Amino acid sequence: MLRTSATRLAVWGDPIAHSRSPLLHAAAYRELGLDWTYDRRRVDEDSFPRALSGLDGSWRGLSLTMPLKGVAHAAAATRDRRAEVTRAVNTLLLDPEGGPQGFNTDVGGIVRALAEEGVSHLRSARIVGAGATANSALVALTELGAERVEVVARRPEAVADPQRIGELLGIDVSGRPFTSGAYESVPVTIATLPGDAALPADTAASLANAGGLLLDVVYGHWPTTLSAAWERAGRRAVSGLGMLLHQAVLQVRIFTSGDVESPLRREAAVLTAMRAALGEPV
């Protein structure tokens, strides 16, 4: 049961100082006329269980970023389908009776960010990187109709989890190491590498030449190696700000109603206020 008296929220992760989630959520709750607080806290995997158990009844929910999505999944008493498939939770709705409810809003954030770029359906795509966000990207691409997805990763064994998801969802997921050779052309590439990840220039160029639109989930280190390669190739690259914005809107839905599928009252106005809070085009 959603507690109407609980008003505290926060984003946890490590590192966390760069997070813009407090700006986004504060703008949303102001627009909704809610006197709620949303802070940030540096929490690592080892300290997460104790930090979670130490929250009192004033807490409504948490946003989770790296490296906490796996431990948040383990801590959730219930999970939505996207969280179950990806084994990643980036949102916890705190329920003192039934335990924390886990959600993955990264998937929906990617779907909605791509929709703003005119991508509502595709059959093939590429993901660069194979961590937790890559799993969310894979589920998002599947929801957009992808039948074949290539995952480019440094370690071949890292592709095992995306391939598990592919088998579960009935799509072909293939793995490939970083190379400078030719890649198959795809309409969309989603990059999930850290912002400071270095790639050889010829590898980045090969990916850009065959990569279509680039959605790079990074927003704190821009331009990235890949986005710069896309620009040199004359292709469009967008940062992760759109994904961040839209996954936050879904989190606000959860924190206000407990239902990720229920639109907010005056959601368009809330979205406009959240965009403005970012201080740059999305």
C-alpha atoms as an extended CHARMM CRD file, in Angstrom:
* protein
*
       282  EXT
         1         1  MET       CA              0.0000000000        0.0000000000        0.0000000000  PROA      1               0.0000000000
         2         2  LEU       CA              1.3340000000        3.4450000000       -0.9620000000  PROA      2               0.0000000000
         3         3  ARG       CA              1.9130000000        5.6030000000        2.1020000000  PROA      3               0.0000000000
         4         4  THR       CA              0.6030000000        9.0960000000        1.4710000000  PROA      4               0.0000000000
         5         5  SER       CA              2.4950000000       10.4470000000        4.4870000000  PROA      5               0.0000000000
         6         6  ALA       CA              5.9390000000        9.3510000000        3.2590000000  PROA      6               0.0000000000
         7         7  THR       CA              7.6530000000       12.2440000000        1.4950000000  PROA      7               0.0000000000
         8         8  ARG       CA             11.3800000000       11.4540000000        1.2900000000  PROA      8               0.0000000000
         9         9  LEU       CA             13.1020000000       10.1790000000       -1.8430000000  PROA      9               0.0000000000
        10        10  ALA       CA             16.7020000000        9.9350000000       -3.0360000000  PROA      10              0.0000000000
        11        11  VAL       CA             19.0160000000        8.5770000000       -5.6780000000  PROA      11              0.0000000000
        12        12  TRP       CA             21.7680000000        6.2330000000       -4.4950000000  PROA      12              0.0000000000
        13        13  GLY       CA             24.9050000000        5.1090000000       -6.2960000000  PROA      13              0.0000000000
        14        14  ASP       CA             28.6740000000        5.3250000000       -6.4010000000  PROA      14              0.0000000000
        15        15  PRO       CA             29.7300000000        7.7740000000       -7.7740000000  PROA      15              0.0000000000
        16        16  ILE       CA             26.6880000000        9.9800000000       -7.3150000000  PROA      16              0.0000000000
        17        17  ALA       CA             27.8060000000       13.6390000000       -7.2550000000  PROA      17              0.0000000000
        18        18  HSD       CA             27.2000000000       13.9990000000      -11.0080000000  PROA      18              0.0000000000
        19        19  SER       CA             23.5640000000       12.8260000000      -10.8680000000  PROA      19              0.0000000000
        20        20  ARG       CA             20.9360000000       15.1870000000      -12.2370000000  PROA      20              0.0000000000
        21        21  SER       CA             18.0770000000       13.1440000000      -10.8400000000  PROA      21              0.0000000000
        22        22  PRO       CA             17.5200000000       15.5600000000       -7.9230000000  PROA      22              0.0000000000
        23        23  LEU       CA             16.9660000000       18.3990000000      -10.4120000000  PROA      23              0.0000000000
        24        24  LEU       CA             14.5020000000       16.3650000000      -12.4570000000  PROA      24              0.0000000000
        25        25  HSD       CA             12.4870000000       15.0430000000       -9.5480000000  PROA      25              0.0000000000
        26        26  ALA       CA             12.3740000000       18.3700000000       -7.7020000000  PROA      26              0.0000000000
        27        27  ALA       CA             10.9720000000       20.0200000000      -10.8350000000  PROA      27              0.0000000000
        28        28  ALA       CA              8.3310000000       17.3040000000      -11.1840000000  PROA      28              0.0000000000
        29        29  TYR       CA              7.1030000000       17.5340000000       -7.6040000000  PROA      29              0.0000000000
        30        30  ARG       CA              6.9820000000       21.3330000000       -7.7190000000  PROA      30              0.0000000000
        31        31  GLU       CA              4.8230000000       21.1150000000      -10.8360000000  PROA      31              0.0000000000
        32        32  LEU       CA              2.5810000000       18.5680000000       -9.1150000000  PROA      32              0.0000000000
        33        33  GLY       CA              2.2860000000       20.7180000000       -5.9900000000  PROA      33              0.0000000000
        34        34  LEU       CA              3.9090000000       18.0930000000       -3.7600000000  PROA      34              0.0000000000
        35        35  ASP       CA              6.1430000000       19.1330000000       -0.8520000000  PROA      35              0.0000000000
        36        36  TRP       CA              8.5100000000       16.1670000000       -1.2000000000  PROA      36              0.0000000000
        37        37  THR       CA             12.2880000000       16.0320000000       -0.8320000000  PROA      37              0.0000000000
        38        38  TYR       CA             14.6080000000       14.1940000000       -3.2050000000  PROA      38              0.0000000000
        39        39  ASP       CA             18.2920000000       13.9670000000       -2.3250000000  PROA      39              0.0000000000
        40        40  ARG       CA             21.3740000000       12.0300000000       -3.4010000000  PROA      40              0.0000000000
        41        41  ARG       CA             23.5440000000        9.6940000000       -1.3440000000  PROA      41              0.0000000000
        42        42  ARG       CA             26.7340000000        7.8500000000       -2.1110000000  PROA      42              0.0000000000
        43        43  VAL       CA             26.0920000000        4.1600000000       -1.4460000000  PROA      43              0.0000000000
        44        44  ASP       CA             28.1270000000        1.2120000000       -2.7340000000  PROA      44              0.0000000000
        45        45  GLU       CA             27.1280000000       -2.4350000000       -3.0560000000  PROA      45              0.0000000000
        46        46  ASP       CA             28.5800000000       -3.4500000000        0.3050000000  PROA      46              0.0000000000
        47        47  SER       CA             26.7860000000       -0.7280000000        2.2640000000  PROA      47              0.0000000000
        48        48  PHE       CA             23.4680000000       -0.9830000000        0.3910000000  PROA      48              0.0000000000
        49        49  PRO       CA             21.7080000000       -3.6090000000        2.5810000000  PROA      49              0.0000000000
        50        50  ARG       CA             22.4290000000       -1.7310000000        5.7940000000  PROA      50              0.0000000000
        51        51  ALA       CA             21.5100000000        1.6280000000        4.2710000000  PROA      51              0.0000000000
        52        52  LEU       CA             18.2100000000        0.2460000000        2.9930000000  PROA      52              0.0000000000
        53        53  SER       CA             17.2770000000       -1.3850000000        6.2920000000  PROA      53              0.0000000000
        54        54  GLY       CA             18.0480000000        1.8870000000        8.1000000000  PROA      54              0.0000000000
        55        55  LEU       CA             15.3370000000        3.9040000000        6.3250000000  PROA      55              0.0000000000
        56        56  ASP       CA             12.3900000000        4.9250000000        8.4890000000  PROA      56              0.0000000000
        57        57  GLY       CA              8.7330000000        5.4310000000        7.6190000000  PROA      57              0.0000000000
        58        58  SER       CA              9.2970000000        8.8760000000        6.1360000000  PROA      58              0.0000000000
        59        59  TRP       CA             10.8550000000        7.2920000000        3.0490000000  PROA      59              0.0000000000
        60        60  ARG       CA              8.7380000000        6.7860000000       -0.0500000000  PROA      60              0.0000000000
        61        61  GLY       CA             11.2400000000        5.3550000000       -2.5300000000  PROA      61              0.0000000000
        62        62  LEU       CA             14.6730000000        5.2440000000       -4.0940000000  PROA      62              0.0000000000
        63        63  SER       CA             16.2380000000        5.6780000000       -7.5030000000  PROA      63              0.0000000000
        64        64  LEU       CA             19.2570000000        3.4080000000       -8.0150000000  PROA      64              0.0000000000
        65        65  THR       CA             22.1700000000        3.9330000000      -10.3500000000  PROA      65              0.0000000000
        66        66  MET       CA             25.4750000000        2.1470000000      -10.8290000000  PROA      66              0.0000000000
        67        67  PRO       CA             26.5300000000       -0.1400000000       -9.2180000000  PROA      67              0.0000000000
        68        68  LEU       CA             23.3320000000       -0.8600000000       -7.2740000000  PROA      68              0.0000000000
        69        69  LYS       CA             20.8640000000       -2.1950000000       -9.8530000000  PROA      69              0.0000000000
        70        70  GLY       CA             21.7700000000       -5.8190000000       -9.1650000000  PROA      70              0.0000000000
        71        71  VAL       CA             21.6370000000       -5.6130000000       -5.3780000000  PROA      71              0.0000000000
        72        72  ALA       CA             18.3960000000       -3.6330000000       -5.6040000000  PROA      72              0.0000000000
        73        73  HSD       CA             16.9630000000       -6.4450000000       -7.7200000000  PROA      73              0.0000000000
        74        74  ALA       CA             17.9340000000       -8.9130000000       -5.0000000000  PROA      74              0.0000000000
        75        75  ALA       CA             16.3970000000       -6.7070000000       -2.2880000000  PROA      75              0.0000000000
        76        76  ALA       CA             13.0360000000       -6.2660000000       -4.0260000000  PROA      76              0.0000000000
        77        77  ALA       CA             10.1370000000       -8.3210000000       -2.6910000000  PROA      77              0.0000000000
        78        78  THR       CA              8.2760000000       -7.9250000000       -5.9880000000  PROA      78              0.0000000000
        79        79  ARG       CA              9.4690000000       -6.8200000000       -9.4300000000  PROA      79              0.0000000000
        80        80  ASP       CA              7.8970000000       -5.6820000000      -12.6580000000  PROA      80              0.0000000000
        81        81  ARG       CA              8.4620000000       -7.7310000000      -15.8000000000  PROA      81              0.0000000000
        82        82  ARG       CA             11.2330000000       -5.4980000000      -17.1430000000  PROA      82              0.0000000000
        83        83  ALA       CA             13.1360000000       -5.8400000000      -13.8750000000  PROA      83              0.0000000000
        84        84  GLU       CA             12.6470000000       -9.6110000000      -13.8620000000  PROA      84              0.0000000000
        85        85  VAL       CA             13.9540000000      -10.0250000000      -17.4080000000  PROA      85              0.0000000000
        86        86  THR       CA             16.9500000000       -7.7160000000      -17.0270000000  PROA      86              0.0000000000
        87        87  ARG       CA             17.6960000000       -8.6840000000      -13.4080000000  PROA      87              0.0000000000
        88        88  ALA       CA             18.1750000000       -4.9600000000      -12.7970000000  PROA      88              0.0000000000
        89        89  VAL       CA             16.1420000000       -2.6140000000      -10.5810000000  PROA      89              0.0000000000
        90        90  ASN       CA             16.6370000000        1.1320000000      -10.7720000000  PROA      90              0.0000000000
        91        91  THR       CA             13.5340000000        2.0700000000       -8.7600000000  PROA      91              0.0000000000
        92        92  LEU       CA             12.3360000000        0.8720000000       -5.3600000000  PROA      92              0.0000000000
        93        93  LEU       CA              8.9170000000        1.8200000000       -4.0150000000  PROA      93              0.0000000000
        94        94  LEU       CA              9.1440000000        1.2720000000       -0.2700000000  PROA      94              0.0000000000
        95        95  ASP       CA              6.2140000000       -0.6720000000        1.1170000000  PROA      95              0.0000000000
        96        96  PRO       CA              6.4360000000       -1.4030000000        4.8800000000  PROA      96              0.0000000000
        97        97  GLU       CA              3.8570000000       -4.1610000000        4.6070000000  PROA      97              0.0000000000
        98        98  GLY       CA              4.8400000000       -6.0960000000        1.4880000000  PROA      98              0.0000000000
        99        99  GLY       CA              8.4840000000       -5.0910000000        1.1740000000  PROA      99              0.0000000000
       100       100  PRO       CA             10.2290000000       -3.0120000000       -1.5120000000  PROA      100             0.0000000000
       101       101  GLN       CA              8.6480000000       -3.0880000000       -4.9620000000  PROA      101             0.0000000000
       102       102  GLY       CA             11.2530000000       -3.1280000000       -7.7260000000  PROA      102             0.0000000000
       103       103  PHE       CA             10.9530000000       -1.5800000000      -11.1880000000  PROA      103             0.0000000000
       104       104  ASN       CA             13.2100000000       -1.0520000000      -14.1810000000  PROA      104             0.0000000000
       105       105  THR       CA             12.3700000000        2.2970000000      -15.7970000000  PROA      105             0.0000000000
       106       106  ASP       CA             15.5570000000        2.3570000000      -17.8940000000  PROA      106             0.0000000000
       107       107  VAL       CA             13.8490000000        0.1740000000      -20.4990000000  PROA      107             0.0000000000
       108       108  GLY       CA             10.9250000000        2.5570000000      -20.8730000000  PROA      108             0.0000000000
       109       109  GLY       CA             13.2960000000        5.5200000000      -20.8060000000  PROA      109             0.0000000000
       110       110  ILE       CA             15.1740000000        4.1490000000      -23.8140000000  PROA      110             0.0000000000
       111       111  VAL       CA             11.9680000000        3.3550000000      -25.7030000000  PROA      111             0.0000000000
       112       112  ARG       CA             10.6160000000        6.8640000000      -25.1210000000  PROA      112             0.0000000000
       113       113  ALA       CA             13.9640000000        8.5490000000      -25.9300000000  PROA      113             0.0000000000
       114       114  LEU       CA             14.1970000000        6.6920000000      -29.2490000000  PROA      114             0.0000000000
       115       115  ALA       CA             10.5830000000        7.5800000000      -30.0340000000  PROA      115             0.0000000000
       116       116  GLU       CA             11.5150000000       11.2630000000      -29.7540000000  PROA      116             0.0000000000
       117       117  GLU       CA             14.1630000000       10.5990000000      -32.4110000000  PROA      117             0.0000000000
       118       118  GLY       CA             11.5620000000        9.0890000000      -34.7280000000  PROA      118             0.0000000000
       119       119  VAL       CA             12.3680000000        5.4480000000      -33.9630000000  PROA      119             0.0000000000
       120       120  SER       CA              9.1920000000        3.5420000000      -33.2010000000  PROA      120             0.0000000000
       121       121  HSD       CA             10.0040000000        0.2460000000      -34.9240000000  PROA      121             0.0000000000
       122       122  LEU       CA             13.1220000000       -1.5520000000      -36.1120000000  PROA      122             0.0000000000
       123       123  ARG       CA             14.2380000000       -5.0840000000      -36.9580000000  PROA      123             0.0000000000
       124       124  SER       CA             17.9520000000       -4.9480000000      -36.1580000000  PROA      124             0.0000000000
       125       125  ALA       CA             20.2410000000       -2.9010000000      -33.9310000000  PROA      125             0.0000000000
       126       126  ARG       CA             23.6050000000       -2.8780000000      -32.1930000000  PROA      126             0.0000000000
       127       127  ILE       CA             24.5720000000       -2.4430000000      -28.5520000000  PROA      127             0.0000000000
       128       128  VAL       CA             28.0950000000       -1.4220000000      -27.5660000000  PROA      128             0.0000000000
       129       129  GLY       CA             28.9690000000       -2.7020000000      -24.1060000000  PROA      129             0.0000000000
       130       130  ALA       CA             27.5110000000       -5.5960000000      -22.1330000000  PROA      130             0.0000000000
       131       131  GLY       CA             26.7290000000       -4.4090000000      -18.5910000000  PROA      131             0.0000000000
       132       132  ALA       CA             23.4410000000       -3.9020000000      -16.7650000000  PROA      132             0.0000000000
       133       133  THR       CA             22.3730000000       -1.0090000000      -18.9940000000  PROA      133             0.0000000000
       134       134  ALA       CA             23.0120000000       -3.1430000000      -22.0730000000  PROA      134             0.0000000000
       135       135  ASN       CA             20.4270000000       -5.6070000000      -20.7910000000  PROA      135             0.0000000000
       136       136  SER       CA             17.8850000000       -2.7990000000      -20.4580000000  PROA      136             0.0000000000
       137       137  ALA       CA             18.7880000000       -1.5890000000      -23.9480000000  PROA      137             0.0000000000
       138       138  LEU       CA             18.2300000000       -5.0860000000      -25.3180000000  PROA      138             0.0000000000
       139       139  VAL       CA             14.7530000000       -5.3460000000      -23.7830000000  PROA      139             0.0000000000
       140       140  ALA       CA             13.9050000000       -1.8710000000      -25.0990000000  PROA      140             0.0000000000
       141       141  LEU       CA             14.9960000000       -2.8430000000      -28.6200000000  PROA      141             0.0000000000
       142       142  THR       CA             12.9080000000       -5.9900000000      -28.3900000000  PROA      142             0.0000000000
       143       143  GLU       CA              9.8650000000       -3.9020000000      -27.4410000000  PROA      143             0.0000000000
       144       144  LEU       CA             10.5230000000       -1.8620000000      -30.5870000000  PROA      144             0.0000000000
       145       145  GLY       CA             10.3890000000       -5.0160000000      -32.7160000000  PROA      145             0.0000000000
       146       146  ALA       CA             14.0620000000       -5.9630000000      -33.0270000000  PROA      146             0.0000000000
       147       147  GLU       CA             14.6510000000       -9.5180000000      -34.2070000000  PROA      147             0.0000000000
       148       148  ARG       CA             18.4500000000       -9.3770000000      -34.3840000000  PROA      148             0.0000000000
       149       149  VAL       CA             20.8050000000       -7.4830000000      -32.0510000000  PROA      149             0.0000000000
       150       150  GLU       CA             24.5880000000       -7.5280000000      -32.1390000000  PROA      150             0.0000000000
       151       151  VAL       CA             26.3850000000       -6.8800000000      -28.8410000000  PROA      151             0.0000000000
       152       152  VAL       CA             29.9340000000       -5.5810000000      -29.1450000000  PROA      152             0.0000000000
       153       153  ALA       CA             31.9830000000       -6.2370000000      -26.0100000000  PROA      153             0.0000000000
       154       154  ARG       CA             35.6130000000       -6.4860000000      -24.9830000000  PROA      154             0.0000000000
       155       155  ARG       CA             35.1300000000       -9.8690000000      -23.3060000000  PROA      155             0.0000000000
       156       156  PRO       CA             33.2570000000      -12.6180000000      -25.1620000000  PROA      156             0.0000000000
       157       157  GLU       CA             31.9260000000      -14.0640000000      -21.9020000000  PROA      157             0.0000000000
       158       158  ALA       CA             30.2090000000      -10.7380000000      -21.1160000000  PROA      158             0.0000000000
       159       159  VAL       CA             27.6770000000      -11.4100000000      -23.8750000000  PROA      159             0.0000000000
       160       160  ALA       CA             26.2740000000      -14.4250000000      -21.9970000000  PROA      160             0.0000000000
       161       161  ASP       CA             23.6790000000      -12.3860000000      -20.0870000000  PROA      161             0.0000000000
       162       162  PRO       CA             22.3310000000      -10.5280000000      -23.1580000000  PROA      162             0.0000000000
       163       163  GLN       CA             22.1340000000      -13.8890000000      -24.9320000000  PROA      163             0.0000000000
       164       164  ARG       CA             20.1580000000      -15.2740000000      -21.9900000000  PROA      164             0.0000000000
       165       165  ILE       CA             17.6760000000      -12.4470000000      -22.4340000000  PROA      165             0.0000000000
       166       166  GLY       CA             17.6040000000      -13.0450000000      -26.1780000000  PROA      166             0.0000000000
       167       167  GLU       CA             16.6700000000      -16.6820000000      -25.6650000000  PROA      167             0.0000000000
       168       168  LEU       CA             13.9900000000      -15.6850000000      -23.1680000000  PROA      168             0.0000000000
       169       169  LEU       CA             12.4600000000      -13.1230000000      -25.5210000000  PROA      169             0.0000000000
       170       170  GLY       CA             12.9320000000      -15.0850000000      -28.7420000000  PROA      170             0.0000000000
       171       171  ILE       CA             15.4010000000      -12.8230000000      -30.5600000000  PROA      171             0.0000000000
       172       172  ASP       CA             18.8190000000      -13.4940000000      -32.0820000000  PROA      172             0.0000000000
       173       173  VAL       CA             21.6000000000      -11.9510000000      -29.9700000000  PROA      173             0.0000000000
       174       174  SER       CA             25.1270000000      -12.3240000000      -31.3370000000  PROA      174             0.0000000000
       175       175  GLY       CA             28.3850000000      -11.2250000000      -29.7710000000  PROA      175             0.0000000000
       176       176  ARG       CA             31.3880000000       -9.5930000000      -31.3720000000  PROA      176             0.0000000000
       177       177  PRO       CA             34.6510000000       -8.1600000000      -30.0140000000  PROA      177             0.0000000000
       178       178  PHE       CA             35.8010000000       -4.6190000000      -30.7360000000  PROA      178             0.0000000000
       179       179  THR       CA             37.4750000000       -4.6270000000      -34.1550000000  PROA      179             0.0000000000
       180       180  SER       CA             38.2410000000       -2.1760000000      -36.9270000000  PROA      180             0.0000000000
       181       181  GLY       CA             36.6640000000       -4.4300000000      -39.5610000000  PROA      181             0.0000000000
       182       182  ALA       CA             33.3850000000       -3.7890000000      -41.2970000000  PROA      182             0.0000000000
       183       183  TYR       CA             30.1640000000       -4.0390000000      -39.3040000000  PROA      183             0.0000000000
       184       184  GLU       CA             26.7160000000       -4.8170000000      -40.6510000000  PROA      184             0.0000000000
       185       185  SER       CA             24.6450000000       -1.6770000000      -41.1370000000  PROA      185             0.0000000000
       186       186  VAL       CA             21.9420000000       -1.1070000000      -38.5170000000  PROA      186             0.0000000000
       187       187  PRO       CA             19.4780000000        1.7650000000      -38.0430000000  PROA      187             0.0000000000
       188       188  VAL       CA             20.2770000000        2.2810000000      -34.3390000000  PROA      188             0.0000000000
       189       189  THR       CA             23.2890000000        1.8030000000      -32.0740000000  PROA      189             0.0000000000
       190       190  ILE       CA             22.9680000000        2.0910000000      -28.3010000000  PROA      190             0.0000000000
       191       191  ALA       CA             26.2560000000        2.6860000000      -26.4730000000  PROA      191             0.0000000000
       192       192  THR       CA             26.3750000000        1.6710000000      -22.8140000000  PROA      192             0.0000000000
       193       193  LEU       CA             30.0790000000        2.2320000000      -22.1210000000  PROA      193             0.0000000000
       194       194  PRO       CA             31.3300000000        4.5240000000      -19.3290000000  PROA      194             0.0000000000
       195       195  GLY       CA             31.7940000000        8.1010000000      -20.4770000000  PROA      195             0.0000000000
       196       196  ASP       CA             35.5630000000        7.9870000000      -20.1660000000  PROA      196             0.0000000000
       197       197  ALA       CA             35.9280000000        4.6630000000      -21.9950000000  PROA      197             0.0000000000
       198       198  ALA       CA             38.6620000000        4.8340000000      -24.6180000000  PROA      198             0.0000000000
       199       199  LEU       CA             38.3230000000        3.1150000000      -27.9820000000  PROA      199             0.0000000000
       200       200  PRO       CA             40.8180000000        2.9710000000      -30.8660000000  PROA      200             0.0000000000
       201       201  ALA       CA             39.9110000000        5.5600000000      -33.4700000000  PROA      201             0.0000000000
       202       202  ASP       CA             39.5960000000        2.9870000000      -36.2570000000  PROA      202             0.0000000000
       203       203  THR       CA             37.2070000000        0.8550000000      -34.1950000000  PROA      203             0.0000000000
       204       204  ALA       CA             35.0210000000        3.8640000000      -33.3700000000  PROA      204             0.0000000000
       205       205  ALA       CA             35.0330000000        4.8700000000      -37.0410000000  PROA      205             0.0000000000
       206       206  SER       CA             33.9800000000        1.3870000000      -38.1510000000  PROA      206             0.0000000000
       207       207  LEU       CA             31.0840000000        1.3970000000      -35.6880000000  PROA      207             0.0000000000
       208       208  ALA       CA             30.0010000000        4.8850000000      -36.7560000000  PROA      208             0.0000000000
       209       209  ASN       CA             30.0650000000        4.0750000000      -40.4680000000  PROA      209             0.0000000000
       210       210  ALA       CA             27.5680000000        1.2420000000      -39.9850000000  PROA      210             0.0000000000
       211       211  GLY       CA             25.7360000000        2.3890000000      -36.8960000000  PROA      211             0.0000000000
       212       212  GLY       CA             22.7940000000        4.5980000000      -37.9040000000  PROA      212             0.0000000000
       213       213  LEU       CA             21.4940000000        6.7750000000      -35.0570000000  PROA      213             0.0000000000
       214       214  LEU       CA             23.6300000000        6.6220000000      -31.9020000000  PROA      214             0.0000000000
       215       215  LEU       CA             21.9780000000        6.7900000000      -28.4890000000  PROA      215             0.0000000000
       216       216  ASP       CA             24.8550000000        7.0370000000      -26.0290000000  PROA      216             0.0000000000
       217       217  VAL       CA             23.5350000000        6.5650000000      -22.4960000000  PROA      217             0.0000000000
       218       218  VAL       CA             26.2930000000        8.8200000000      -21.1470000000  PROA      218             0.0000000000
       219       219  TYR       CA             25.4200000000       12.4300000000      -20.3560000000  PROA      219             0.0000000000
       220       220  GLY       CA             28.1480000000       13.5950000000      -17.9560000000  PROA      220             0.0000000000
       221       221  HSD       CA             31.1100000000       13.1150000000      -20.3150000000  PROA      221             0.0000000000
       222       222  TRP       CA             30.2010000000       14.6220000000      -23.6540000000  PROA      222             0.0000000000
       223       223  PRO       CA             31.2960000000       14.2250000000      -26.3570000000  PROA      223             0.0000000000
       224       224  THR       CA             32.2750000000       10.5890000000      -25.8950000000  PROA      224             0.0000000000
       225       225  THR       CA             34.7070000000        8.7460000000      -28.1360000000  PROA      225             0.0000000000
       226       226  LEU       CA             31.7980000000        7.1970000000      -30.0170000000  PROA      226             0.0000000000
       227       227  SER       CA             29.6980000000       10.3500000000      -30.3420000000  PROA      227             0.0000000000
       228       228  ALA       CA             32.7280000000       12.1710000000      -31.7680000000  PROA      228             0.0000000000
       229       229  ALA       CA             33.2130000000        9.3700000000      -34.3000000000  PROA      229             0.0000000000
       230       230  TRP       CA             29.5450000000        9.6140000000      -35.2640000000  PROA      230             0.0000000000
       231       231  GLU       CA             29.9120000000       13.3590000000      -35.7870000000  PROA      231             0.0000000000
       232       232  ARG       CA             32.9520000000       12.8520000000      -38.0190000000  PROA      232             0.0000000000
       233       233  ALA       CA             30.9520000000       10.3280000000      -40.0380000000  PROA      233             0.0000000000
       234       234  GLY       CA             28.1200000000       12.8390000000      -40.4750000000  PROA      234             0.0000000000
       235       235  ARG       CA             25.6850000000       10.7580000000      -38.4340000000  PROA      235             0.0000000000
       236       236  ARG       CA             23.3980000000       11.8040000000      -35.5990000000  PROA      236             0.0000000000
       237       237  ALA       CA             24.4100000000       11.0660000000      -32.0060000000  PROA      237             0.0000000000
       238       238  VAL       CA             22.3030000000       11.8990000000      -28.9500000000  PROA      238             0.0000000000
       239       239  SER       CA             23.3130000000       11.7420000000      -25.3100000000  PROA      239             0.0000000000
       240       240  GLY       CA             21.6470000000        9.8550000000      -22.4950000000  PROA      240             0.0000000000
       241       241  LEU       CA             19.8080000000       12.9600000000      -21.2550000000  PROA      241             0.0000000000
       242       242  GLY       CA             16.6560000000       11.8910000000      -23.0730000000  PROA      242             0.0000000000
       243       243  MET       CA             16.8000000000        8.4490000000      -21.5030000000  PROA      243             0.0000000000
       244       244  LEU       CA             17.4570000000       10.0250000000      -18.0980000000  PROA      244             0.0000000000
       245       245  LEU       CA             14.5020000000       12.3630000000      -18.5020000000  PROA      245             0.0000000000
       246       246  HSD       CA             12.0160000000        9.7320000000      -19.5840000000  PROA      246             0.0000000000
       247       247  GLN       CA             13.0240000000        7.0780000000      -17.0780000000  PROA      247             0.0000000000
       248       248  ALA       CA             12.6230000000        9.7580000000      -14.3860000000  PROA      248             0.0000000000
       249       249  VAL       CA              9.0810000000       10.5270000000      -15.5780000000  PROA      249             0.0000000000
       250       250  LEU       CA              8.2610000000        6.8420000000      -15.1560000000  PROA      250             0.0000000000
       251       251  GLN       CA              9.7850000000        6.9140000000      -11.6770000000  PROA      251             0.0000000000
       252       252  VAL       CA              7.6020000000        9.8790000000      -10.7550000000  PROA      252             0.0000000000
       253       253  ARG       CA              4.5910000000        7.8520000000      -11.8750000000  PROA      253             0.0000000000
       254       254  ILE       CA              5.6620000000        5.0330000000       -9.5630000000  PROA      254             0.0000000000
       255       255  PHE       CA              6.3570000000        7.2920000000       -6.5810000000  PROA      255             0.0000000000
       256       256  THR       CA              3.0420000000        9.1450000000       -6.9140000000  PROA      256             0.0000000000
       257       257  SER       CA              0.6610000000        6.2830000000       -7.7640000000  PROA      257             0.0000000000
       258       258  GLY       CA              2.5570000000        3.0100000000       -7.4420000000  PROA      258             0.0000000000
       259       259  ASP       CA              1.8220000000        2.2660000000      -11.1080000000  PROA      259             0.0000000000
       260       260  VAL       CA              4.3680000000        2.8290000000      -13.8690000000  PROA      260             0.0000000000
       261       261  GLU       CA              1.6290000000        2.5990000000      -16.5220000000  PROA      261             0.0000000000
       262       262  SER       CA             -0.6010000000        5.3460000000      -15.0830000000  PROA      262             0.0000000000
       263       263  PRO       CA              0.1570000000        8.7510000000      -16.6620000000  PROA      263             0.0000000000
       264       264  LEU       CA              0.6030000000       11.6810000000      -14.3210000000  PROA      264             0.0000000000
       265       265  ARG       CA             -2.0370000000       14.3550000000      -14.1280000000  PROA      265             0.0000000000
       266       266  ARG       CA             -0.8000000000       17.1120000000      -16.4280000000  PROA      266             0.0000000000
       267       267  GLU       CA              2.0770000000       14.8870000000      -17.5070000000  PROA      267             0.0000000000
       268       268  ALA       CA              2.9370000000       17.1060000000      -20.4710000000  PROA      268             0.0000000000
       269       269  ALA       CA              3.4540000000       20.0720000000      -18.1190000000  PROA      269             0.0000000000
       270       270  VAL       CA              5.5310000000       17.9250000000      -15.7600000000  PROA      270             0.0000000000
       271       271  LEU       CA              7.7070000000       16.7680000000      -18.6550000000  PROA      271             0.0000000000
       272       272  THR       CA              8.2210000000       20.3660000000      -19.7860000000  PROA      272             0.0000000000
       273       273  ALA       CA              9.2790000000       21.4050000000      -16.2660000000  PROA      273             0.0000000000
       274       274  MET       CA             11.7060000000       18.4980000000      -16.0320000000  PROA      274             0.0000000000
       275       275  ARG       CA             13.2530000000       19.3490000000      -19.4130000000  PROA      275             0.0000000000
       276       276  ALA       CA             13.7580000000       22.9380000000      -18.2910000000  PROA      276             0.0000000000
       277       277  ALA       CA             15.4330000000       21.7400000000      -15.0920000000  PROA      277             0.0000000000
       278       278  LEU       CA             18.1670000000       20.0490000000      -17.1090000000  PROA      278             0.0000000000
       279       279  GLY       CA             19.2260000000       23.4410000000      -18.4510000000  PROA      279             0.0000000000
       280       280  GLU       CA             20.0400000000       22.1890000000      -21.9460000000  PROA      280             0.0000000000
       281       281  PRO       CA             18.1960000000       20.7800000000      -24.9580000000  PROA      281             0.0000000000
       282       282  VAL       CA             17.0440000000       17.1660000000      -24.7330000000  PROA      282             0.0000000000
